[in-house]
C-alpha cells in the first residue's frame, strides 16, 4: 500500500513563465518560474513547458533510482532563478526511509540546463536547507508520488494538479 507523501508540484497558469509553478512540501510552499524551462533549447527538453516539466521529473526519478545504490543524498531542482536554484535534498535515513528537505543553492539557474541536471546535482556542495521543511517517508512511496506528479503534467499538458496521493 502506498502512503501519501505531501509533495505537490503544480503549474498554476499557462499564461506566463514567471510565478507559474508552485511546489509544496508538507506545509511549506514556494512559487517558482518555468522561465529557464522555456528557454532550454536542448534536444531532450521538448517543444513546450509541459514536456520540459516531464523531462525534469524524469530526471528526478533517475536521481531517486540512484539513491539506494549510490547512497545519498540526491538533489532534485525545482526553482531556477538568475542568482540561485531551489532544490529538494533526498537523504537516506535507515532501511528504505528517506527525508525530503527543501533548500537553496548559490548555483545560478542559467549555469546549467534544466534538461541536464545530473552533473550539477552530483556536485551541489552549497545546499542550505530551509528550517522545518523535512518530510520523512519511504522511498517506495516517494517514487510513485513523483510519478503521479509527472503523469499530471503529461496528461494535462503541464497545467494539471501535479499533486499525488
C-alpha positions as CSV (number, residue, x, y, z in Angstrom):
1,X,0.0,0.0,0.0
2,X,1.4,3.4,-1.0
3,X,1.3,6.1,1.7
4,X,0.6,9.7,0.7
5,X,3.8,11.8,0.6
6,X,2.9,15.5,1.0
7,X,4.8,16.7,-2.1
8,X,3.0,18.6,-4.8
9,X,4.3,20.4,-7.9
10,X,1.8,22.3,-10.0
11,X,1.6,24.8,-12.8
12,X,-0.7,27.5,-11.6
13,X,-1.1,29.2,-15.0
14,X,0.0,28.6,-18.6
15,X,-0.2,32.3,-19.4
16,X,3.2,33.3,-18.2
17,X,6.6,31.8,-17.4
18,X,7.0,33.9,-14.1
19,X,5.3,32.8,-10.9
20,X,3.6,30.0,-12.7
21,X,4.8,27.0,-10.7
22,X,4.1,26.1,-7.1
23,X,6.0,23.5,-5.1
24,X,4.6,22.3,-1.8
25,X,6.4,20.0,0.6
26,X,4.3,19.4,3.8
27,X,3.1,22.9,4.8
28,X,5.9,24.8,3.2
29,X,5.4,26.2,-0.3
30,X,7.4,28.1,-2.9
31,X,6.2,30.0,-6.1
32,X,8.7,29.3,-8.9
33,X,9.1,30.3,-12.6
34,X,9.2,28.0,-15.6
35,X,11.3,30.6,-17.5
36,X,14.5,28.5,-17.7
37,X,12.5,25.5,-18.8
38,X,11.0,27.7,-21.6
39,X,14.4,28.9,-22.9
40,X,16.2,25.5,-22.6
41,X,16.7,24.6,-26.3
42,X,18.4,21.2,-25.7
43,X,17.1,18.4,-27.9
44,X,15.9,16.4,-24.9
45,X,13.8,19.2,-23.5
46,X,10.8,19.0,-25.8
47,X,8.8,21.6,-27.6
48,X,7.0,23.3,-24.7
49,X,7.0,23.8,-20.9
50,X,4.8,20.8,-20.3
51,X,7.3,18.5,-21.9
52,X,10.1,20.3,-20.1
53,X,8.4,19.6,-16.8
54,X,8.0,16.0,-17.7
55,X,11.7,15.8,-18.7
56,X,12.7,17.5,-15.4
57,X,10.6,14.9,-13.4
58,X,12.1,12.1,-15.4
59,X,15.5,13.2,-14.1
60,X,14.1,13.4,-10.6
61,X,13.2,9.7,-11.0
62,X,16.6,8.9,-12.3
63,X,18.2,10.5,-9.2
64,X,15.9,8.7,-6.9
65,X,16.8,5.4,-8.6
66,X,20.4,6.1,-7.8
67,X,19.8,6.7,-4.1
68,X,19.7,3.0,-2.8
69,X,22.8,2.1,-4.9
70,X,25.0,5.2,-4.6
71,X,23.9,6.3,-1.2
72,X,22.7,9.8,-0.7
73,X,21.9,12.4,-0.8
74,X,20.4,13.2,-4.2
75,X,19.3,16.6,-5.3
76,X,16.2,17.5,-7.3
77,X,16.0,21.1,-8.7
78,X,12.6,22.8,-8.7
79,X,13.4,26.5,-8.9
80,X,15.8,28.1,-11.5
81,X,16.5,31.7,-10.9
82,X,19.2,34.2,-12.1
83,X,21.3,34.0,-8.9
84,X,20.2,30.8,-7.1
85,X,18.4,27.5,-7.5
86,X,15.9,25.7,-5.3
87,X,16.4,22.0,-4.6
88,X,14.9,19.1,-2.8
89,X,17.5,17.1,-1.0
90,X,16.6,13.5,-0.5
91,X,18.7,11.7,2.1
92,X,18.5,8.1,3.3
93,X,17.7,7.7,6.9
94,X,17.5,3.9,7.5
95,X,16.2,0.9,5.6
96,X,14.1,2.4,2.8
97,X,13.2,5.6,4.7
98,X,14.3,9.0,3.4
99,X,14.0,12.6,4.4
100,X,13.0,15.2,1.7
101,X,14.0,18.8,2.5
102,X,13.7,22.0,0.5
103,X,16.6,24.4,0.3
104,X,18.7,26.7,-1.7
105,X,22.0,26.8,-3.6
106,X,24.0,29.7,-4.9
107,X,24.3,27.8,-8.2
108,X,22.6,30.1,-10.8
109,X,19.7,28.8,-12.8
110,X,21.3,29.9,-16.0
111,X,24.5,28.0,-15.3
112,X,23.1,24.6,-16.4
113,X,20.2,23.3,-18.4
114,X,17.0,22.0,-16.7
115,X,17.1,19.2,-19.3
116,X,20.5,18.0,-18.0
117,X,20.7,18.3,-14.2
118,X,22.9,15.2,-13.4
119,X,26.3,17.0,-13.3
120,X,25.2,19.9,-11.3
121,X,23.1,17.7,-8.9
122,X,26.1,15.5,-8.3
123,X,28.4,18.4,-7.4
124,X,26.0,20.5,-5.4
125,X,28.1,21.5,-2.4
126,X,26.4,24.6,-1.0
127,X,22.9,23.3,-0.3
128,X,21.3,25.2,2.6
129,X,18.1,23.5,3.9
130,X,15.1,25.6,4.9
131,X,14.3,25.0,8.5
132,X,11.3,22.7,9.2
133,X,10.7,21.6,5.7
134,X,11.8,18.0,6.2
135,X,9.3,15.2,5.4
136,X,10.2,11.6,6.3
137,X,8.8,8.9,4.1
138,X,9.5,5.6,2.4
139,X,11.4,5.8,-0.8
140,X,8.9,3.3,-2.2
141,X,6.2,5.9,-1.5
142,X,8.2,8.9,-2.8
143,X,8.8,7.4,-6.2
144,X,5.1,6.8,-7.0
145,X,4.3,10.4,-5.7
146,X,6.8,11.8,-8.3
147,X,5.4,9.5,-11.0
148,X,1.9,10.9,-10.2
149,X,3.2,14.5,-10.5
150,X,4.8,13.6,-13.8
151,X,1.6,12.0,-15.1
152,X,-0.4,15.0,-14.1
153,X,1.9,17.3,-16.1
154,X,1.9,14.9,-19.1
155,X,-1.8,14.3,-19.1
156,X,-2.9,17.9,-18.6
157,X,-0.3,19.5,-20.9
158,X,1.6,20.9,-17.9
159,X,-1.3,22.6,-16.2
160,X,-2.6,19.7,-14.2
161,X,-2.9,19.3,-10.5
162,X,0.6,18.0,-10.1
163,X,-0.3,16.5,-6.8
164,X,-0.2,12.9,-5.9
165,X,-1.8,10.6,-3.4
